[in-house]
Amino acid sequence: MGQDNQTPPSAPKNNMLMGILCYLGLLIIIPYLMRRNDPFVKFHIQQGLVVFAINVVVLVFRWVTGPLGILLNLINLATFILAIIGIVNVVKAKEKELPLVGKFAHNFHI
């Protein structure tokens, strides 16, 4: 009855889902199209774009130069770990920059 003036309970879960999608490769398109004006989601879109950009660069290097072995595998492992850190930050409702690469997120103007 008295809940008419409160935020719907699904709103925080929706932000959490959208934030998690930011770190799952091409799925970043969904939060970008649906919630890019939300400051929390926008922050994680920018962070996720950094991780995605690194993955794309690694993929291009593999196409151009062939497999470079351990170096590219280490970079892929690092981006996987960064994505997990980003997801943990989303679940904890934090806007915390990712280690080493988070400072580059401000270059993505959304």
mmCIF file of the C-alpha atoms, coordinates in Angstrom:
data_MODEL
# 
_entry.id   MODEL 
# 
loop_
_atom_site.group_PDB 
_atom_site.id 
_atom_site.type_symbol 
_atom_site.label_atom_id 
_atom_site.label_alt_id 
_atom_site.label_comp_id 
_atom_site.label_asym_id 
_atom_site.label_entity_id 
_atom_site.label_seq_id 
_atom_site.pdbx_PDB_ins_code 
_atom_site.Cartn_x 
_atom_site.Cartn_y 
_atom_site.Cartn_z 
_atom_site.occupancy 
_atom_site.B_iso_or_equiv 
_atom_site.pdbx_formal_charge 
_atom_site.auth_seq_id 
_atom_site.auth_comp_id 
_atom_site.auth_asym_id 
_atom_site.auth_atom_id 
_atom_site.pdbx_PDB_model_num 
ATOM 1   C CA . MET A 1 1   ? 0.000  0.000   0.000   1.00 0.00 ? 1   MET A CA 1 
ATOM 2   C CA . GLY A 1 2   ? 2.512  2.648   1.078   1.00 0.00 ? 2   GLY A CA 1 
ATOM 3   C CA . GLN A 1 3   ? 5.084  1.646   -1.521  1.00 0.00 ? 3   GLN A CA 1 
ATOM 4   C CA . ASP A 1 4   ? 3.875  3.949   -4.320  1.00 0.00 ? 4   ASP A CA 1 
ATOM 5   C CA . ASN A 1 5   ? 6.632  6.524   -3.681  1.00 0.00 ? 5   ASN A CA 1 
ATOM 6   C CA . GLN A 1 6   ? 9.485  4.016   -3.541  1.00 0.00 ? 6   GLN A CA 1 
ATOM 7   C CA . THR A 1 7   ? 11.797 2.854   -6.289  1.00 0.00 ? 7   THR A CA 1 
ATOM 8   C CA . PRO A 1 8   ? 10.650 -0.454  -7.754  1.00 0.00 ? 8   PRO A CA 1 
ATOM 9   C CA . PRO A 1 9   ? 12.633 -3.365  -6.327  1.00 0.00 ? 9   PRO A CA 1 
ATOM 10  C CA . SER A 1 10  ? 13.721 -4.410  -9.833  1.00 0.00 ? 10  SER A CA 1 
ATOM 11  C CA . ALA A 1 11  ? 15.637 -1.167  -10.516 1.00 0.00 ? 11  ALA A CA 1 
ATOM 12  C CA . PRO A 1 12  ? 18.827 -2.054  -8.572  1.00 0.00 ? 12  PRO A CA 1 
ATOM 13  C CA . LYS A 1 13  ? 18.819 -5.586  -10.001 1.00 0.00 ? 13  LYS A CA 1 
ATOM 14  C CA . ASN A 1 14  ? 18.452 -4.148  -13.500 1.00 0.00 ? 14  ASN A CA 1 
ATOM 15  C CA . ASN A 1 15  ? 21.473 -1.889  -12.929 1.00 0.00 ? 15  ASN A CA 1 
ATOM 16  C CA . MET A 1 16  ? 23.417 -4.880  -11.611 1.00 0.00 ? 16  MET A CA 1 
ATOM 17  C CA . LEU A 1 17  ? 22.518 -6.990  -14.637 1.00 0.00 ? 17  LEU A CA 1 
ATOM 18  C CA . MET A 1 18  ? 23.394 -4.161  -17.015 1.00 0.00 ? 18  MET A CA 1 
ATOM 19  C CA . GLY A 1 19  ? 26.671 -3.591  -15.169 1.00 0.00 ? 19  GLY A CA 1 
ATOM 20  C CA . ILE A 1 20  ? 27.609 -7.268  -15.421 1.00 0.00 ? 20  ILE A CA 1 
ATOM 21  C CA . LEU A 1 21  ? 26.839 -7.311  -19.150 1.00 0.00 ? 21  LEU A CA 1 
ATOM 22  C CA . CYS A 1 22  ? 29.397 -4.508  -19.580 1.00 0.00 ? 22  CYS A CA 1 
ATOM 23  C CA . TYR A 1 23  ? 32.184 -7.005  -18.929 1.00 0.00 ? 23  TYR A CA 1 
ATOM 24  C CA . LEU A 1 24  ? 30.927 -9.798  -21.194 1.00 0.00 ? 24  LEU A CA 1 
ATOM 25  C CA . GLY A 1 25  ? 32.357 -8.844  -24.574 1.00 0.00 ? 25  GLY A CA 1 
ATOM 26  C CA . LEU A 1 26  ? 29.858 -7.892  -27.273 1.00 0.00 ? 26  LEU A CA 1 
ATOM 27  C CA . LEU A 1 27  ? 27.025 -8.013  -24.735 1.00 0.00 ? 27  LEU A CA 1 
ATOM 28  C CA . ILE A 1 28  ? 28.175 -4.521  -23.750 1.00 0.00 ? 28  ILE A CA 1 
ATOM 29  C CA . ILE A 1 29  ? 25.895 -3.351  -26.569 1.00 0.00 ? 29  ILE A CA 1 
ATOM 30  C CA . ILE A 1 30  ? 22.816 -4.120  -24.443 1.00 0.00 ? 30  ILE A CA 1 
ATOM 31  C CA . PRO A 1 31  ? 23.596 -1.771  -21.532 1.00 0.00 ? 31  PRO A CA 1 
ATOM 32  C CA . TYR A 1 32  ? 24.908 0.813   -23.978 1.00 0.00 ? 32  TYR A CA 1 
ATOM 33  C CA . LEU A 1 33  ? 21.595 0.881   -25.823 1.00 0.00 ? 33  LEU A CA 1 
ATOM 34  C CA . MET A 1 34  ? 19.344 0.540   -22.785 1.00 0.00 ? 34  MET A CA 1 
ATOM 35  C CA . ARG A 1 35  ? 20.963 2.290   -19.803 1.00 0.00 ? 35  ARG A CA 1 
ATOM 36  C CA . ARG A 1 36  ? 23.885 4.449   -20.925 1.00 0.00 ? 36  ARG A CA 1 
ATOM 37  C CA . ASN A 1 37  ? 22.396 7.524   -19.214 1.00 0.00 ? 37  ASN A CA 1 
ATOM 38  C CA . ASP A 1 38  ? 22.494 5.866   -15.793 1.00 0.00 ? 38  ASP A CA 1 
ATOM 39  C CA . PRO A 1 39  ? 25.745 7.039   -14.099 1.00 0.00 ? 39  PRO A CA 1 
ATOM 40  C CA . PHE A 1 40  ? 26.484 3.642   -12.495 1.00 0.00 ? 40  PHE A CA 1 
ATOM 41  C CA . VAL A 1 41  ? 25.961 1.713   -15.721 1.00 0.00 ? 41  VAL A CA 1 
ATOM 42  C CA . LYS A 1 42  ? 27.817 4.345   -17.765 1.00 0.00 ? 42  LYS A CA 1 
ATOM 43  C CA . PHE A 1 43  ? 30.863 3.991   -15.510 1.00 0.00 ? 43  PHE A CA 1 
ATOM 44  C CA . HIS A 1 44  ? 30.921 0.237   -16.057 1.00 0.00 ? 44  HIS A CA 1 
ATOM 45  C CA . ILE A 1 45  ? 30.299 0.602   -19.795 1.00 0.00 ? 45  ILE A CA 1 
ATOM 46  C CA . GLN A 1 46  ? 33.433 2.722   -20.002 1.00 0.00 ? 46  GLN A CA 1 
ATOM 47  C CA . GLN A 1 47  ? 35.451 0.228   -17.934 1.00 0.00 ? 47  GLN A CA 1 
ATOM 48  C CA . GLY A 1 48  ? 34.106 -2.685  -19.972 1.00 0.00 ? 48  GLY A CA 1 
ATOM 49  C CA . LEU A 1 49  ? 34.993 -0.937  -23.222 1.00 0.00 ? 49  LEU A CA 1 
ATOM 50  C CA . VAL A 1 50  ? 38.637 -0.818  -22.141 1.00 0.00 ? 50  VAL A CA 1 
ATOM 51  C CA . VAL A 1 51  ? 38.657 -4.577  -21.532 1.00 0.00 ? 51  VAL A CA 1 
ATOM 52  C CA . PHE A 1 52  ? 36.806 -5.210  -24.796 1.00 0.00 ? 52  PHE A CA 1 
ATOM 53  C CA . ALA A 1 53  ? 39.219 -2.971  -26.745 1.00 0.00 ? 53  ALA A CA 1 
ATOM 54  C CA . ILE A 1 54  ? 42.198 -4.900  -25.383 1.00 0.00 ? 54  ILE A CA 1 
ATOM 55  C CA . ASN A 1 55  ? 40.553 -8.163  -26.442 1.00 0.00 ? 55  ASN A CA 1 
ATOM 56  C CA . VAL A 1 56  ? 39.938 -6.807  -29.952 1.00 0.00 ? 56  VAL A CA 1 
ATOM 57  C CA . VAL A 1 57  ? 43.563 -5.668  -30.273 1.00 0.00 ? 57  VAL A CA 1 
ATOM 58  C CA . VAL A 1 58  ? 44.773 -9.121  -29.197 1.00 0.00 ? 58  VAL A CA 1 
ATOM 59  C CA . LEU A 1 59  ? 42.428 -10.733 -31.726 1.00 0.00 ? 59  LEU A CA 1 
ATOM 60  C CA . VAL A 1 60  ? 43.743 -8.505  -34.526 1.00 0.00 ? 60  VAL A CA 1 
ATOM 61  C CA . PHE A 1 61  ? 47.329 -9.355  -33.581 1.00 0.00 ? 61  PHE A CA 1 
ATOM 62  C CA . ARG A 1 62  ? 46.483 -13.049 -33.798 1.00 0.00 ? 62  ARG A CA 1 
ATOM 63  C CA . TRP A 1 63  ? 44.971 -12.571 -37.269 1.00 0.00 ? 63  TRP A CA 1 
ATOM 64  C CA . VAL A 1 64  ? 47.876 -10.467 -38.539 1.00 0.00 ? 64  VAL A CA 1 
ATOM 65  C CA . THR A 1 65  ? 50.873 -12.190 -36.987 1.00 0.00 ? 65  THR A CA 1 
ATOM 66  C CA . GLY A 1 66  ? 49.570 -15.646 -36.271 1.00 0.00 ? 66  GLY A CA 1 
ATOM 67  C CA . PRO A 1 67  ? 49.673 -17.062 -32.800 1.00 0.00 ? 67  PRO A CA 1 
ATOM 68  C CA . LEU A 1 68  ? 52.287 -15.351 -30.656 1.00 0.00 ? 68  LEU A CA 1 
ATOM 69  C CA . GLY A 1 69  ? 51.887 -17.957 -27.992 1.00 0.00 ? 69  GLY A CA 1 
ATOM 70  C CA . ILE A 1 70  ? 52.324 -17.168 -24.372 1.00 0.00 ? 70  ILE A CA 1 
ATOM 71  C CA . LEU A 1 71  ? 52.293 -13.359 -24.602 1.00 0.00 ? 71  LEU A CA 1 
ATOM 72  C CA . LEU A 1 72  ? 48.822 -13.154 -26.128 1.00 0.00 ? 72  LEU A CA 1 
ATOM 73  C CA . ASN A 1 73  ? 47.589 -15.880 -23.789 1.00 0.00 ? 73  ASN A CA 1 
ATOM 74  C CA . LEU A 1 74  ? 48.812 -13.856 -20.798 1.00 0.00 ? 74  LEU A CA 1 
ATOM 75  C CA . ILE A 1 75  ? 47.050 -10.753 -22.090 1.00 0.00 ? 75  ILE A CA 1 
ATOM 76  C CA . ASN A 1 76  ? 43.827 -12.762 -22.547 1.00 0.00 ? 76  ASN A CA 1 
ATOM 77  C CA . LEU A 1 77  ? 44.174 -14.101 -19.002 1.00 0.00 ? 77  LEU A CA 1 
ATOM 78  C CA . ALA A 1 78  ? 44.726 -10.556 -17.707 1.00 0.00 ? 78  ALA A CA 1 
ATOM 79  C CA . THR A 1 79  ? 41.605 -9.243  -19.453 1.00 0.00 ? 79  THR A CA 1 
ATOM 80  C CA . PHE A 1 80  ? 39.612 -12.189 -18.084 1.00 0.00 ? 80  PHE A CA 1 
ATOM 81  C CA . ILE A 1 81  ? 40.779 -11.316 -14.576 1.00 0.00 ? 81  ILE A CA 1 
ATOM 82  C CA . LEU A 1 82  ? 39.959 -7.639  -15.150 1.00 0.00 ? 82  LEU A CA 1 
ATOM 83  C CA . ALA A 1 83  ? 36.458 -8.606  -16.277 1.00 0.00 ? 83  ALA A CA 1 
ATOM 84  C CA . ILE A 1 84  ? 35.976 -10.651 -13.105 1.00 0.00 ? 84  ILE A CA 1 
ATOM 85  C CA . ILE A 1 85  ? 37.178 -7.723  -10.984 1.00 0.00 ? 85  ILE A CA 1 
ATOM 86  C CA . GLY A 1 86  ? 34.723 -5.468  -12.832 1.00 0.00 ? 86  GLY A CA 1 
ATOM 87  C CA . ILE A 1 87  ? 31.843 -7.884  -12.221 1.00 0.00 ? 87  ILE A CA 1 
ATOM 88  C CA . VAL A 1 88  ? 32.725 -8.112  -8.528  1.00 0.00 ? 88  VAL A CA 1 
ATOM 89  C CA . ASN A 1 89  ? 32.687 -4.306  -8.358  1.00 0.00 ? 89  ASN A CA 1 
ATOM 90  C CA . VAL A 1 90  ? 29.243 -4.262  -9.973  1.00 0.00 ? 90  VAL A CA 1 
ATOM 91  C CA . VAL A 1 91  ? 27.879 -6.833  -7.522  1.00 0.00 ? 91  VAL A CA 1 
ATOM 92  C CA . LYS A 1 92  ? 29.276 -4.760  -4.634  1.00 0.00 ? 92  LYS A CA 1 
ATOM 93  C CA . ALA A 1 93  ? 27.692 -1.632  -6.206  1.00 0.00 ? 93  ALA A CA 1 
ATOM 94  C CA . LYS A 1 94  ? 31.081 0.085   -6.472  1.00 0.00 ? 94  LYS A CA 1 
ATOM 95  C CA . GLU A 1 95  ? 32.388 2.445   -9.126  1.00 0.00 ? 95  GLU A CA 1 
ATOM 96  C CA . LYS A 1 96  ? 36.031 1.463   -8.772  1.00 0.00 ? 96  LYS A CA 1 
ATOM 97  C CA . GLU A 1 97  ? 38.524 1.729   -11.619 1.00 0.00 ? 97  GLU A CA 1 
ATOM 98  C CA . LEU A 1 98  ? 40.045 -1.492  -12.865 1.00 0.00 ? 98  LEU A CA 1 
ATOM 99  C CA . PRO A 1 99  ? 43.724 -1.987  -12.014 1.00 0.00 ? 99  PRO A CA 1 
ATOM 100 C CA . LEU A 1 100 ? 46.235 -0.793  -14.632 1.00 0.00 ? 100 LEU A CA 1 
ATOM 101 C CA . VAL A 1 101 ? 43.696 -0.002  -17.371 1.00 0.00 ? 101 VAL A CA 1 
ATOM 102 C CA . GLY A 1 102 ? 40.800 1.712   -15.607 1.00 0.00 ? 102 GLY A CA 1 
ATOM 103 C CA . LYS A 1 103 ? 42.279 5.166   -16.065 1.00 0.00 ? 103 LYS A CA 1 
ATOM 104 C CA . PHE A 1 104 ? 41.846 4.803   -19.836 1.00 0.00 ? 104 PHE A CA 1 
ATOM 105 C CA . ALA A 1 105 ? 38.072 4.417   -19.483 1.00 0.00 ? 105 ALA A CA 1 
ATOM 106 C CA . HIS A 1 106 ? 37.633 8.188   -19.441 1.00 0.00 ? 106 HIS A CA 1 
ATOM 107 C CA . ASN A 1 107 ? 38.750 8.249   -23.086 1.00 0.00 ? 107 ASN A CA 1 
ATOM 108 C CA . PHE A 1 108 ? 35.470 6.578   -24.070 1.00 0.00 ? 108 PHE A CA 1 
ATOM 109 C CA . HIS A 1 109 ? 32.939 9.393   -24.229 1.00 0.00 ? 109 HIS A CA 1 
ATOM 110 C CA . ILE A 1 110 ? 29.446 8.000   -24.079 1.00 0.00 ? 110 ILE A CA 1 
# 
